[in-house]
Amino acid sequence: MRLIYIKLSDCSGCMVSFLPVLEKVPFQIVYFPNITDQGELGEADLAIVNGSVNAESEEQRKLLGEVRALSRFVAAVGSCAAVGGVTRYLRGGQLPTPSHHTFLPVGDVIDVDFAIPGCPASADIMVKFLVALERGDERYLTPLKNLTKKRKASGLDLQDDIVSRGLCSGCGMCALSCPVGAIEIVKGRPEVRMDLCIRCGTCYFRCPRMFVRLRKPDAEVV
């Protein structure tokens, strides 16, 4: 599998998490400037993009356009790339880059085939995704395709879309997956400490109910 790897505006956590994957899945690295001297883009089977897009950076937009044109598939990996993550909540004026005011998910700039949230994105999930991609396993790939249009990024979204609508089954996956321990299960329902929540959206995307399609009633309920 020919691979392009692009790192945009993030903390590098997703890239560090991805490095062990290189030992488990055979790649032909076309472009990965963080670990190789390969200086030019080329055609690839898959482009992995980490980090959100600085909306004021023409360089990042141009790079993404080139990557999209050269890649059969593009995956937005990590919460910043998939949904904007914590960078969506920046308002400008922060040192050391006070001129960077607005950050966007990758899917707001180019068409994305797959989205894999997480802070960082799990190496195990990445391995399973890559194996499924090579095999064309649509049962595994379809949920990751559906995530490309999602923009949920905090525990409040979990509360609004799942818990308050009576859809929570009390499985506890949200609490288990939260990277900062901001969720506690109380009386079978999640409670989110917003002072700890980093707006990564991991809890929302790991919730089994998020993937359940509810059938509309055949007739109007009177």
C-alpha positions in Angstrom: 0.0 0.0 0.0 1.4 3.4 -1.1 1.1 5.9 1.7 1.0 9.7 2.0 1.1 11.0 5.6 0.3 14.7 6.3 0.5 16.5 9.6 -1.3 19.8 9.9 -2.3 21.7 13.1 -2.2 19.3 16.0 -0.1 18.3 19.0 1.6 15.3 17.2 -0.1 12.8 19.5 -1.8 11.1 16.6 1.4 10.8 14.6 3.2 9.2 17.6 0.3 6.8 18.1 0.6 5.9 14.4 4.3 5.0 14.4 3.9 1.5 15.8 1.4 0.8 12.9 4.3 1.1 10.4 5.7 -2.0 12.0 2.5 -4.0 11.6 1.2 -3.0 8.2 3.5 -3.1 5.1 3.7 0.4 3.5 5.5 2.0 0.6 6.0 5.5 2.0 5.5 8.0 -0.8 5.5 11.1 1.4 6.0 11.3 5.2 8.2 14.3 5.8 8.3 13.9 9.6 10.2 10.6 9.3 11.7 10.5 5.8 13.7 12.7 3.5 11.2 12.1 0.6 10.5 15.6 -0.5 7.9 15.3 -3.2 4.3 14.1 -3.3 3.4 11.2 -5.6 0.4 9.0 -6.4 -0.8 6.9 -3.4 -3.4 4.4 -2.4 -4.1 6.2 0.9 -3.4 9.6 2.3 -3.7 10.0 6.1 -4.2 13.5 7.4 -3.6 14.5 11.0 -4.6 17.8 12.5 -7.1 20.5 11.6 -6.7 23.0 8.8 -5.6 26.6 9.6 -8.2 28.4 7.6 -5.8 31.3 7.0 -3.1 29.1 5.5 -3.1 29.0 1.7 -0.2 26.6 2.0 -2.2 24.0 3.9 -5.2 24.3 1.5 -3.0 23.9 -1.5 -1.2 20.9 0.0 -4.6 19.2 0.8 -5.8 19.8 -2.8 -2.7 18.2 -4.2 -3.0 15.2 -1.7 -6.6 14.7 -2.7 -5.8 14.7 -6.4 -3.0 12.1 -5.9 -4.7 9.7 -3.5 -7.3 7.0 -4.1 -8.5 7.4 -0.5 -8.1 10.1 2.1 -8.6 9.4 5.8 -8.9 12.2 8.4 -7.3 10.6 11.4 -7.7 12.0 14.9 -10.3 14.3 16.4 -8.6 17.5 15.1 -8.7 16.2 11.5 -12.1 14.5 11.7 -14.2 17.1 13.6 -11.8 19.9 14.4 -11.2 18.8 18.0 -10.1 21.3 20.6 -8.8 23.6 17.9 -12.4 24.4 16.9 -12.7 26.3 20.2 -9.7 28.6 19.7 -10.6 32.2 19.4 -7.3 33.8 18.4 -4.8 35.7 20.4 -3.2 32.6 21.9 0.6 32.6 22.1 2.8 31.7 20.4 0.7 31.9 17.2 -1.8 34.7 17.8 -2.5 35.1 14.1 -4.1 31.7 13.8 -7.8 32.4 14.5 -9.8 29.7 12.8 -9.3 25.9 12.4 -11.4 23.6 10.3 -11.9 19.8 10.0 -10.2 18.4 6.9 -13.6 17.4 5.5 -14.5 21.1 5.3 -11.7 21.7 2.8 -11.5 18.5 0.7 -13.6 15.4 0.2 -12.6 12.8 2.8 -13.4 9.1 2.4 -12.9 8.0 6.0 -12.9 9.7 9.4 -11.3 8.1 12.4 -11.7 10.3 15.6 -9.7 9.8 18.8 -7.3 11.8 20.9 -5.1 10.3 19.8 -6.5 7.9 17.3 -6.1 4.3 18.5 -3.2 2.4 16.8 -5.3 -0.8 17.1 -8.2 0.8 15.3 -5.8 2.1 12.6 -4.4 -1.4 12.0 -7.9 -2.9 11.7 -8.9 0.0 9.4 -5.9 -0.6 7.1 -6.5 -4.4 7.0 -10.2 -3.8 6.2 -9.2 -1.3 3.5 -6.9 -3.8 1.8 -9.6 -6.5 1.9 -12.4 -4.2 0.9 -14.4 -5.1 4.1 -17.4 -2.7 3.8 -18.9 -3.9 7.1 -15.9 -2.3 8.9 -15.4 0.6 6.5 -19.0 1.9 6.3 -19.2 3.4 9.8 -15.9 5.2 9.1 -17.4 6.6 5.9 -20.5 7.8 7.7 -18.3 9.6 10.3 -17.0 12.0 7.6 -20.1 14.2 7.9 -20.2 14.3 11.7 -19.0 17.4 13.5 -19.7 16.4 17.1 -16.9 17.2 19.4 -17.7 17.3 23.1 -19.4 15.5 26.0 -22.3 17.9 25.6 -23.1 16.4 22.2 -23.2 13.0 23.9 -25.7 14.4 26.4 -27.9 16.2 23.9 -28.0 13.5 21.1 -27.9 10.3 23.1 -28.7 10.7 26.9 -31.4 13.3 26.8 -33.2 11.5 24.0 -33.4 8.3 26.1 -31.1 6.3 23.8 -28.4 5.6 26.3 -28.1 1.9 27.2 -25.7 2.5 30.1 -22.9 0.4 28.5 -20.2 2.7 29.8 -18.2 2.8 26.5 -18.1 6.6 26.7 -16.5 6.6 30.1 -14.0 3.8 29.1 -12.9 5.7 26.0 -12.6 9.2 27.4 -8.8 9.9 27.3 -8.9 12.4 30.2 -11.4 10.6 32.5 -14.0 13.4 32.2 -17.0 11.0 32.2 -18.4 9.1 35.2 -21.3 6.6 35.0 -23.8 7.6 37.7 -27.0 5.5 38.1 -26.4 3.9 34.7 -26.0 7.2 32.9 -22.9 9.2 31.9 -22.2 12.5 33.6 -19.6 14.8 31.9 -17.2 17.1 33.8 -16.9 19.9 31.3 -14.0 21.4 33.2 -12.0 18.3 32.2 -13.6 17.6 28.7 -11.1 18.4 25.9 -13.8 18.4 23.2 -12.3 15.5 21.3 -15.6 13.7 20.6 -14.2 10.3 21.4 -17.1 9.5 23.8 -19.7 10.4 21.1 -18.0 8.3 18.4 -17.5 5.2 20.6 -21.2 5.2 21.7 -22.9 2.2 20.0 -26.1 4.2 19.8 -24.4 6.7 17.5 -24.4 4.0 14.7 -28.0 2.8 15.2 -30.4 3.9 12.5 -33.8 4.4 14.1 -36.7 3.4 11.8 -39.3 6.1 11.3 -42.8 5.0 12.3 -45.0 3.9 9.4 -47.9 6.1 10.6 -48.1 9.2 12.6 -48.6 8.7 16.3 -51.7 10.4 17.6 
